[in-house]
């Protein structure tokens, strides 16, 4: 089968990384990392899948026999399979069994290698032992940070999946706006939104986040509860939605019954002003610390600096929070192709909390908004 465009491009960049670091090859073992380079992600709870890449050779994917056809839909290299389900003797292929299969592959494919890259953050001990047995006295080099840095700039296929997640978030807010009426519970509203999203996508849909109302909004976030919402109080919806593992992370604050108290209206206006200031800073070369400083600066000027206790945003992709991070100590600079959030918020005891969060694609022509749901109370 031919390669999917995105995985092919990312695998070639991985090979370039190996050359630059004087590595003969690598073994990638993290579930999301393997997916990133191959486009293959199993639906099974346990299916160890490893990617081997030798400089100058066709990459090899080791996975279970039940998923071979699915892997071939996006991965154009060689696929080696092990029996992960055999009715007579095996329902689940645990890592120790798979490591024995991996050792054979390492011995053949990486023979003669002196230095091999590994994503050590994810490497199972059983696979580590298999590599050391199969490749002899090879030196291992951790490329976890290199892969994380690579992931911070998105390809077109990744951006498209994030866009779909953002579109679902927009639809969720339209639904949420109709539900924030006095007498409902937080968990009832959460359940109705989740049901609507599942109906729209026609299958299981990951949907989580912060669902806090009234005095709970001062706590910044938390899961929905049986708390009954009341007229005029704020309700924070910080929604985490994924499409094929790619995240959107957005937030809106609604007033129950559509009639916000004046104190909440004032906080909301200030948060919107901070969001606008943040958007103005999303330019190439700007650091995460500068973005954070711009947003906090609005609150500090208005005398509310102490009521902004968290980060000002972050990158999103295969994880809900990934580089760049918009925090005081961040030196990470914005690059074209990054997808980021901005999430200013204020939480005042005795008044309530307000947070608004949008997602943006960083480009050479400035930030492109990816989330369009109304920010009105």
PLY file of the C-alpha trace (Angstrom):
ply
format ascii 1.0
element vertex 377
property float x
property float y
property float z
element edge 376
property int vertex1
property int vertex2
end_header
0.00 0.00 0.00
1.19 3.56 -0.65
2.17 5.90 2.16
-0.21 8.54 3.45
1.38 11.95 2.76
1.73 13.14 6.37
3.30 10.00 7.85
5.71 9.76 4.91
6.91 13.34 5.42
7.32 12.85 9.17
9.23 9.59 8.74
11.63 11.29 6.33
12.18 14.05 8.90
12.88 11.37 11.48
15.56 9.90 9.22
17.09 13.36 8.80
17.15 13.71 12.59
19.02 10.41 12.90
21.62 11.53 10.38
22.08 14.87 12.14
22.62 13.11 15.47
24.99 10.51 14.02
22.60 7.66 14.73
22.41 4.51 12.62
18.73 3.95 13.31
16.02 4.11 15.92
13.26 2.19 17.65
10.09 4.17 18.39
7.77 2.56 20.94
5.35 5.19 22.26
1.77 4.65 21.11
1.25 8.25 19.98
4.78 8.52 18.59
4.31 5.44 16.42
0.99 6.86 15.24
2.66 10.20 14.47
5.13 8.58 12.07
2.96 5.83 10.59
-0.64 7.03 10.73
-1.54 3.73 12.38
-3.36 3.63 15.70
-4.98 0.46 16.94
-8.37 0.43 18.60
-7.28 -2.47 20.81
-6.55 -1.80 24.47
-3.26 -3.73 24.36
-1.38 -4.09 21.08
2.34 -3.24 21.42
3.43 -1.67 18.14
6.98 -0.57 17.38
8.57 1.35 14.51
12.15 0.57 13.46
14.02 2.87 11.12
17.52 2.25 9.76
19.15 5.13 7.89
19.01 4.43 4.17
16.60 1.51 4.49
12.85 1.01 4.34
11.24 1.48 7.78
9.65 -1.51 9.48
6.50 -1.61 11.61
6.03 -4.46 14.08
2.39 -4.96 15.05
-0.29 -7.58 15.69
-1.61 -9.78 12.89
-5.20 -8.65 13.46
-4.29 -5.06 12.53
-2.00 -5.64 9.54
-4.53 -4.42 6.96
-5.34 -1.33 8.98
-1.66 -0.45 9.36
-1.15 -0.80 5.60
-3.74 1.91 4.92
-1.29 4.66 5.92
2.11 3.02 6.42
4.00 2.25 3.21
7.05 0.52 4.71
7.47 -3.14 5.60
5.01 -4.58 8.11
6.09 -7.49 10.29
3.35 -9.11 12.38
3.11 -11.32 15.45
0.11 -13.41 16.49
-1.70 -11.20 18.97
-4.94 -13.19 19.00
-5.08 -16.94 18.58
-8.19 -18.59 19.99
-6.40 -21.75 21.06
-3.77 -20.04 23.21
-3.69 -16.22 23.29
-6.17 -13.34 23.67
-3.71 -10.57 24.52
-0.12 -10.11 23.38
1.69 -8.68 26.39
5.00 -6.79 26.01
7.18 -9.70 27.13
5.90 -11.88 24.29
6.17 -9.06 21.75
9.72 -8.29 22.93
10.80 -11.76 21.86
9.48 -11.02 18.37
11.13 -7.58 18.43
14.49 -9.10 19.34
14.51 -11.16 16.15
13.73 -8.06 14.10
16.37 -5.93 15.86
19.01 -8.62 15.33
18.32 -8.68 11.58
17.34 -5.09 10.77
19.73 -3.17 13.05
22.71 -5.53 12.81
26.02 -3.68 12.94
24.54 -0.48 14.38
26.73 1.42 16.81
24.26 4.09 18.00
20.47 3.76 18.03
17.86 6.35 18.96
15.00 5.46 21.32
12.04 7.39 22.72
13.11 6.54 26.26
10.07 8.17 27.85
7.97 5.33 26.46
10.41 2.42 26.14
9.16 -0.73 27.94
11.87 -2.49 29.90
11.14 -5.70 28.01
11.82 -3.94 24.70
14.98 -2.33 26.11
16.28 -5.78 26.98
15.34 -7.07 23.52
17.26 -4.24 21.85
20.36 -4.85 23.96
20.28 -8.59 23.26
19.49 -8.20 19.59
21.91 -5.38 18.77
24.83 -6.41 20.98
26.82 -3.61 22.55
24.90 -0.82 20.83
24.81 2.66 22.39
21.34 4.08 22.96
20.51 7.78 22.61
17.23 9.29 23.82
15.39 11.21 21.07
12.22 11.88 23.09
12.76 15.65 23.20
13.64 15.71 19.49
10.34 14.02 18.61
8.41 16.35 20.92
10.00 19.37 19.23
9.18 17.91 15.80
5.55 17.45 16.86
5.18 21.12 17.82
4.98 22.15 14.14
1.99 20.56 12.44
1.57 19.13 8.94
-1.55 19.75 6.88
-3.15 16.42 7.81
-2.68 17.21 11.50
-4.12 20.71 11.14
-7.17 19.29 9.38
-7.86 16.90 12.27
-7.47 19.74 14.78
-9.90 21.83 12.69
-12.47 19.04 12.91
-12.08 18.93 16.69
-12.53 22.70 16.81
-15.67 22.45 14.69
-17.11 19.95 17.17
-16.28 22.33 20.01
-18.15 25.13 18.25
-21.20 22.87 17.90
-20.93 21.89 21.57
-21.07 25.55 22.65
-24.16 26.17 20.54
-25.82 23.30 22.37
-24.48 24.40 25.76
-25.88 27.90 25.33
-29.41 26.49 25.12
-28.95 24.31 28.20
-27.68 26.77 30.82
-31.07 27.46 32.36
-31.88 27.52 36.07
-32.74 24.20 37.68
-30.49 21.94 35.60
-27.45 20.17 37.03
-23.90 20.40 35.73
-23.74 16.69 34.94
-27.10 16.78 33.16
-25.81 19.50 30.83
-22.55 17.63 30.26
-24.45 14.46 29.37
-26.73 16.19 26.88
-23.83 17.84 25.08
-21.94 14.55 24.92
-24.99 12.80 23.50
-25.35 15.48 20.82
-21.69 15.21 19.78
-21.90 11.42 19.60
-24.96 11.76 17.40
-23.15 14.19 15.10
-20.06 12.00 14.62
-22.04 8.77 14.51
-19.80 6.87 16.90
-17.90 7.11 20.20
-16.61 10.63 20.85
-14.06 11.67 23.46
-15.47 14.62 25.39
-14.14 15.90 28.72
-12.92 19.09 30.37
-14.01 21.53 33.06
-17.70 21.97 33.86
-18.02 24.25 36.90
-20.75 26.69 37.86
-21.45 29.31 40.52
-18.99 29.35 43.40
-17.17 26.36 41.84
-15.87 28.62 39.05
-13.43 30.20 41.51
-11.75 26.78 41.71
-10.79 27.23 37.99
-11.98 23.79 36.86
-13.25 20.33 37.66
-15.62 17.60 36.46
-19.39 18.08 36.37
-21.37 17.36 39.53
-25.00 17.20 40.60
-24.88 20.88 41.57
-28.04 22.71 40.44
-27.29 25.91 38.49
-28.93 29.22 39.40
-30.05 32.33 37.55
-27.30 34.85 36.73
-24.31 32.84 37.92
-21.37 31.90 35.64
-20.84 28.46 34.11
-17.37 27.66 32.76
-17.21 25.14 29.90
-13.58 24.21 29.11
-14.02 21.52 26.44
-11.49 18.87 25.42
-12.48 17.19 22.17
-10.38 14.93 19.92
-10.55 13.68 16.34
-8.30 10.69 15.66
-6.27 11.69 18.75
-5.83 15.36 17.72
-7.11 17.87 20.26
-9.05 21.06 20.42
-8.99 22.79 23.80
-11.42 25.70 24.12
-13.39 27.53 26.78
-16.48 29.68 27.08
-18.23 31.15 30.11
-22.00 31.52 29.98
-24.36 33.25 32.39
-27.14 30.96 33.57
-30.41 32.16 32.07
-28.51 34.65 29.89
-28.62 37.34 32.58
-25.12 37.86 34.03
-24.58 39.83 37.21
-22.77 43.12 36.68
-19.60 41.86 38.45
-19.41 38.88 36.08
-20.00 41.14 33.07
-17.06 43.29 34.19
-14.73 40.26 34.54
-15.87 38.93 31.16
-15.05 42.24 29.45
-11.59 42.26 31.00
-10.90 38.65 29.95
-11.92 39.48 26.37
-9.50 42.44 26.40
-6.69 40.15 27.60
-7.52 37.64 24.86
-7.25 40.38 22.23
-3.90 41.46 23.65
-2.70 37.86 23.48
-3.75 37.52 19.84
-1.70 40.61 19.01
1.43 38.89 20.38
1.08 35.67 18.35
3.85 36.54 15.92
6.80 34.50 14.70
9.76 34.55 17.09
7.74 35.70 20.09
8.44 33.55 23.17
5.92 31.83 25.40
6.96 34.14 28.24
6.14 37.20 26.14
2.67 35.88 25.33
2.06 35.17 29.02
3.33 38.64 29.97
1.04 40.37 27.50
-2.07 38.65 28.85
-1.19 39.00 32.51
-0.26 42.63 31.86
-3.89 43.47 31.06
-5.04 41.98 34.36
-2.24 43.63 36.32
-3.04 47.06 34.85
-6.66 46.63 35.92
-5.69 45.54 39.44
-6.62 41.88 38.94
-3.17 40.32 38.52
-3.53 38.16 41.64
-6.72 36.63 40.25
-5.00 35.08 37.21
-3.33 31.98 38.73
-2.55 29.82 35.71
-0.81 29.68 32.32
-1.97 31.87 29.44
-2.12 29.03 26.89
-0.10 26.29 25.24
0.33 24.19 22.14
-2.09 21.43 21.19
-1.81 18.41 18.93
-1.60 14.76 19.91
-1.66 15.98 23.51
-3.95 18.53 25.06
-0.94 20.43 26.40
2.34 20.42 24.50
5.02 22.96 23.51
5.01 25.90 23.27
3.88 26.74 26.82
2.77 30.27 27.64
4.23 30.59 31.13
6.67 33.08 32.72
9.78 30.93 32.20
9.14 29.81 28.62
11.82 30.60 26.03
10.14 28.62 23.24
9.62 30.79 20.17
6.57 30.67 17.91
7.10 29.01 14.52
4.85 28.66 11.48
2.62 25.61 11.74
2.25 25.63 15.51
-1.31 25.31 16.82
-1.83 27.05 20.15
-4.46 28.11 22.65
-4.89 31.38 24.50
-6.88 31.06 27.74
-7.03 34.15 29.95
-9.18 33.80 33.06
-10.08 35.62 36.25
-11.36 34.00 39.47
-12.54 36.32 42.22
-13.78 34.86 45.54
-17.30 36.00 46.32
-17.89 36.96 42.68
-17.04 33.99 40.46
-14.79 32.97 37.62
-14.63 33.70 33.90
-12.38 32.06 31.30
-12.34 32.26 27.49
-10.10 30.11 25.30
-9.59 30.02 21.53
-7.32 27.96 19.29
-5.05 29.47 16.64
-2.80 28.36 13.82
0.46 30.33 13.81
1.41 31.47 10.29
3.81 33.90 8.64
0.82 36.18 8.01
-0.29 36.16 11.64
-2.54 33.91 13.75
-5.50 32.19 12.10
-8.51 31.61 14.34
-9.73 28.00 14.44
-12.64 28.33 16.90
-15.63 30.52 16.05
-18.27 29.95 18.71
-19.61 33.18 20.20
-17.80 34.47 23.28
-20.88 36.32 24.54
-22.13 35.68 28.04
0 1
1 2
2 3
3 4
4 5
5 6
6 7
7 8
8 9
9 10
10 11
11 12
12 13
13 14
14 15
15 16
16 17
17 18
18 19
19 20
20 21
21 22
22 23
23 24
24 25
25 26
26 27
27 28
28 29
29 30
30 31
31 32
32 33
33 34
34 35
35 36
36 37
37 38
38 39
39 40
40 41
41 42
42 43
43 44
44 45
45 46
46 47
47 48
48 49
49 50
50 51
51 52
52 53
53 54
54 55
55 56
56 57
57 58
58 59
59 60
60 61
61 62
62 63
63 64
64 65
65 66
66 67
67 68
68 69
69 70
70 71
71 72
72 73
73 74
74 75
75 76
76 77
77 78
78 79
79 80
80 81
81 82
82 83
83 84
84 85
85 86
86 87
87 88
88 89
89 90
90 91
91 92
92 93
93 94
94 95
95 96
96 97
97 98
98 99
99 100
100 101
101 102
102 103
103 104
104 105
105 106
106 107
107 108
108 109
109 110
110 111
111 112
112 113
113 114
114 115
115 116
116 117
117 118
118 119
119 120
120 121
121 122
122 123
123 124
124 125
125 126
126 127
127 128
128 129
129 130
130 131
131 132
132 133
133 134
134 135
135 136
136 137
137 138
138 139
139 140
140 141
141 142
142 143
143 144
144 145
145 146
146 147
147 148
148 149
149 150
150 151
151 152
152 153
153 154
154 155
155 156
156 157
157 158
158 159
159 160
160 161
161 162
162 163
163 164
164 165
165 166
166 167
167 168
168 169
169 170
170 171
171 172
172 173
173 174
174 175
175 176
176 177
177 178
178 179
179 180
180 181
181 182
182 183
183 184
184 185
185 186
186 187
187 188
188 189
189 190
190 191
191 192
192 193
193 194
194 195
195 196
196 197
197 198
198 199
199 200
200 201
201 202
202 203
203 204
204 205
205 206
206 207
207 208
208 209
209 210
210 211
211 212
212 213
213 214
214 215
215 216
216 217
217 218
218 219
219 220
220 221
221 222
222 223
223 224
224 225
225 226
226 227
227 228
228 229
229 230
230 231
231 232
232 233
233 234
234 235
235 236
236 237
237 238
238 239
239 240
240 241
241 242
242 243
243 244
244 245
245 246
246 247
247 248
248 249
249 250
250 251
251 252
252 253
253 254
254 255
255 256
256 257
257 258
258 259
259 260
260 261
261 262
262 263
263 264
264 265
265 266
266 267
267 268
268 269
269 270
270 271
271 272
272 273
273 274
274 275
275 276
276 277
277 278
278 279
279 280
280 281
281 282
282 283
283 284
284 285
285 286
286 287
287 288
288 289
289 290
290 291
291 292
292 293
293 294
294 295
295 296
296 297
297 298
298 299
299 300
300 301
301 302
302 303
303 304
304 305
305 306
306 307
307 308
308 309
309 310
310 311
311 312
312 313
313 314
314 315
315 316
316 317
317 318
318 319
319 320
320 321
321 322
322 323
323 324
324 325
325 326
326 327
327 328
328 329
329 330
330 331
331 332
332 333
333 334
334 335
335 336
336 337
337 338
338 339
339 340
340 341
341 342
342 343
343 344
344 345
345 346
346 347
347 348
348 349
349 350
350 351
351 352
352 353
353 354
354 355
355 356
356 357
357 358
358 359
359 360
360 361
361 362
362 363
363 364
364 365
365 366
366 367
367 368
368 369
369 370
370 371
371 372
372 373
373 374
374 375
375 376
